[in-house]
Amino acid sequence: MYDYLIRDMTGAVSQALGIDISNSEEREKIYKALQSFWSMSIADVWGVDDVQDCAQYHFESEGNFILTVDQAIEVLQNIQRNLDASTGITWEEVEAHTWDYIKSHNIQPTNEDEEEVY
């Protein structure tokens, strides 16, 4: 697991438990527990930001599309439901599912001046 994700998880666990992570001792305990857990596994993590970036920058011939967090989560859930474990998740999969979502929900390209929606 990537270290930045372990650090993000440390913050999320601390917040969920109501632990003040400004206390470095508590933060380190959580971090080391997560680091130990993930040292025995591998995972490639795809997130909302990947789907949003894909929609906004990967379909230049069709335009740039803005997806909300909820829409990007739906795309990720579709990818997970249709996962072929023999091939895993690739950019091509993310692009295909994102494009299918954009078309099936009739999402229109943005104007250059529009801001991102989160």
C-alpha atoms as a printed R data frame, in Angstrom:
    type eleno elety resid chain resno       x       y       z
1   ATOM     1    CA   MET     A     1   0.000   0.000   0.000
2   ATOM     2    CA   TYR     A     2   1.230   3.462  -0.807
3   ATOM     3    CA   ASP     A     3   2.487   5.410   2.199
4   ATOM     4    CA   TYR     A     4   0.348   8.461   1.409
5   ATOM     5    CA   LEU     A     5  -2.762   6.255   1.540
6   ATOM     6    CA   ILE     A     6  -1.714   4.785   4.883
7   ATOM     7    CA   ARG     A     7  -1.295   8.336   6.183
8   ATOM     8    CA   ASP     A     8  -4.733   9.273   4.809
9   ATOM     9    CA   MET     A     9  -6.204   6.183   6.502
10  ATOM    10    CA   THR     A    10  -4.483   7.156   9.757
11  ATOM    11    CA   GLY     A    11  -6.243  10.510   9.649
12  ATOM    12    CA   ALA     A    12  -9.606   8.920   8.793
13  ATOM    13    CA   VAL     A    13  -9.370   6.354  11.611
14  ATOM    14    CA   SER     A    14  -8.267   9.010  14.085
15  ATOM    15    CA   GLN     A    15 -11.163  11.253  13.112
16  ATOM    16    CA   ALA     A    16 -13.702   8.417  13.276
17  ATOM    17    CA   LEU     A    17 -12.495   7.471  16.751
18  ATOM    18    CA   GLY     A    18 -12.335  11.071  17.906
19  ATOM    19    CA   ILE     A    19  -8.597  10.847  18.548
20  ATOM    20    CA   ASP     A    20  -6.600  14.048  18.395
21  ATOM    21    CA   ILE     A    21  -3.789  13.119  16.001
22  ATOM    22    CA   SER     A    22  -1.810  16.185  16.906
23  ATOM    23    CA   ASN     A    23  -0.588  13.802  19.618
24  ATOM    24    CA   SER     A    24   2.215  12.158  17.674
25  ATOM    25    CA   GLU     A    25   2.279   9.056  19.892
26  ATOM    26    CA   GLU     A    26  -1.353   8.170  19.109
27  ATOM    27    CA   ARG     A    27  -0.911   8.981  15.418
28  ATOM    28    CA   GLU     A    28   2.172   6.745  15.231
29  ATOM    29    CA   LYS     A    29   0.331   3.829  16.893
30  ATOM    30    CA   ILE     A    30  -2.446   4.001  14.319
31  ATOM    31    CA   TYR     A    31  -0.001   4.523  11.450
32  ATOM    32    CA   LYS     A    32   2.168   1.552  12.503
33  ATOM    33    CA   ALA     A    33  -0.882  -0.718  12.881
34  ATOM    34    CA   LEU     A    34  -2.089   0.165   9.381
35  ATOM    35    CA   GLN     A    35   1.408  -0.095   7.958
36  ATOM    36    CA   SER     A    36   1.819  -3.549   9.522
37  ATOM    37    CA   PHE     A    37  -1.534  -4.701   8.148
38  ATOM    38    CA   TRP     A    38  -0.790  -3.481   4.623
39  ATOM    39    CA   SER     A    39   2.778  -4.839   4.626
40  ATOM    40    CA   MET     A    40   1.282  -8.294   4.033
41  ATOM    41    CA   SER     A    41  -1.005  -7.281   1.176
42  ATOM    42    CA   ILE     A    42  -1.053  -5.277  -1.994
43  ATOM    43    CA   ALA     A    43  -3.810  -3.122  -3.365
44  ATOM    44    CA   ASP     A    44  -4.071  -0.673  -6.196
45  ATOM    45    CA   VAL     A    45  -6.493   2.039  -5.179
46  ATOM    46    CA   TRP     A    46  -8.745   3.889  -7.599
47  ATOM    47    CA   GLY     A    47 -10.594   6.877  -6.262
48  ATOM    48    CA   VAL     A    48 -13.125   9.559  -7.038
49  ATOM    49    CA   ASP     A    49 -10.347  11.867  -8.218
50  ATOM    50    CA   ASP     A    50  -9.256   9.311 -10.832
51  ATOM    51    CA   VAL     A    51 -12.775   9.105 -12.274
52  ATOM    52    CA   GLN     A    52 -13.251  12.881 -12.207
53  ATOM    53    CA   ASP     A    53  -9.887  13.428 -13.938
54  ATOM    54    CA   CYS     A    54 -10.777  10.801 -16.518
55  ATOM    55    CA   ALA     A    55 -14.094  12.509 -17.293
56  ATOM    56    CA   GLN     A    56 -12.544  15.939 -17.467
57  ATOM    57    CA   TYR     A    57  -9.386  15.208 -19.463
58  ATOM    58    CA   HIS     A    58  -9.591  11.877 -21.302
59  ATOM    59    CA   PHE     A    59 -12.348  12.464 -23.843
60  ATOM    60    CA   GLU     A    60 -10.951  15.517 -25.584
61  ATOM    61    CA   SER     A    61 -12.592  14.704 -28.911
62  ATOM    62    CA   GLU     A    62 -15.998  14.670 -27.186
63  ATOM    63    CA   GLY     A    63 -15.342  17.449 -24.686
64  ATOM    64    CA   ASN     A    64 -14.545  17.798 -21.019
65  ATOM    65    CA   PHE     A    65 -17.077  16.471 -18.531
66  ATOM    66    CA   ILE     A    66 -17.459  17.304 -14.855
67  ATOM    67    CA   LEU     A    67 -18.676  14.557 -12.528
68  ATOM    68    CA   THR     A    68 -19.733  15.161  -8.945
69  ATOM    69    CA   VAL     A    69 -18.325  13.071  -6.127
70  ATOM    70    CA   ASP     A    70 -21.557  11.042  -6.013
71  ATOM    71    CA   GLN     A    71 -21.446  10.411  -9.759
72  ATOM    72    CA   ALA     A    72 -17.794   9.337  -9.582
73  ATOM    73    CA   ILE     A    73 -18.663   6.972  -6.715
74  ATOM    74    CA   GLU     A    74 -21.348   5.409  -8.921
75  ATOM    75    CA   VAL     A    75 -18.742   4.838 -11.635
76  ATOM    76    CA   LEU     A    76 -16.374   3.220  -9.116
77  ATOM    77    CA   GLN     A    77 -19.194   0.986  -7.863
78  ATOM    78    CA   ASN     A    78 -19.988  -0.059 -11.450
79  ATOM    79    CA   ILE     A    79 -16.332  -0.903 -12.012
80  ATOM    80    CA   GLN     A    80 -16.247  -2.988  -8.847
81  ATOM    81    CA   ARG     A    81 -19.488  -4.839  -9.690
82  ATOM    82    CA   ASN     A    82 -18.156  -5.736 -13.139
83  ATOM    83    CA   LEU     A    83 -14.576  -6.490 -12.112
84  ATOM    84    CA   ASP     A    84 -12.815  -9.252 -13.991
85  ATOM    85    CA   ALA     A    85 -10.232 -10.418 -11.477
86  ATOM    86    CA   SER     A    86  -8.130 -11.954 -14.250
87  ATOM    87    CA   THR     A    87  -7.456  -8.534 -15.783
88  ATOM    88    CA   GLY     A    88  -7.888  -6.195 -12.807
89  ATOM    89    CA   ILE     A    89  -8.697  -2.520 -13.116
90  ATOM    90    CA   THR     A    90  -6.890  -0.602 -15.825
91  ATOM    91    CA   TRP     A    91  -7.168   2.939 -17.138
92  ATOM    92    CA   GLU     A    92  -9.033   1.456 -20.080
93  ATOM    93    CA   GLU     A    93 -11.631   0.048 -17.643
94  ATOM    94    CA   VAL     A    94 -11.942   3.370 -15.841
95  ATOM    95    CA   GLU     A    95 -12.324   5.178 -19.161
96  ATOM    96    CA   ALA     A    96 -14.896   2.710 -20.501
97  ATOM    97    CA   HIS     A    97 -17.059   2.823 -17.368
98  ATOM    98    CA   THR     A    98 -16.739   6.597 -17.093
99  ATOM    99    CA   TRP     A    99 -17.738   7.052 -20.734
100 ATOM   100    CA   ASP     A   100 -20.677   4.640 -20.351
101 ATOM   101    CA   TYR     A   101 -21.839   6.618 -17.322
102 ATOM   102    CA   ILE     A   102 -21.525   9.950 -19.110
103 ATOM   103    CA   LYS     A   103 -23.522   8.684 -22.091
104 ATOM   104    CA   SER     A   104 -26.191   6.804 -20.101
105 ATOM   105    CA   HIS     A   105 -26.816   9.870 -17.889
106 ATOM   106    CA   ASN     A   106 -26.695  12.306 -20.829
107 ATOM   107    CA   ILE     A   107 -24.015  14.426 -19.155
108 ATOM   108    CA   GLN     A   108 -23.036  17.331 -21.373
109 ATOM   109    CA   PRO     A   109 -19.510  18.671 -21.860
110 ATOM   110    CA   THR     A   110 -18.562  21.714 -19.852
111 ATOM   111    CA   ASN     A   111 -17.562  25.099 -21.102
112 ATOM   112    CA   GLU     A   112 -13.940  26.019 -20.559
113 ATOM   113    CA   ASP     A   113 -15.022  28.703 -18.056
114 ATOM   114    CA   GLU     A   114 -17.025  26.397 -15.767
115 ATOM   115    CA   GLU     A   115 -15.561  25.408 -12.424
116 ATOM   116    CA   GLU     A   116 -15.330  21.850 -11.137
117 ATOM   117    CA   VAL     A   117 -18.184  20.524  -9.011
118 ATOM   118    CA   TYR     A   118 -17.347  18.562  -5.892
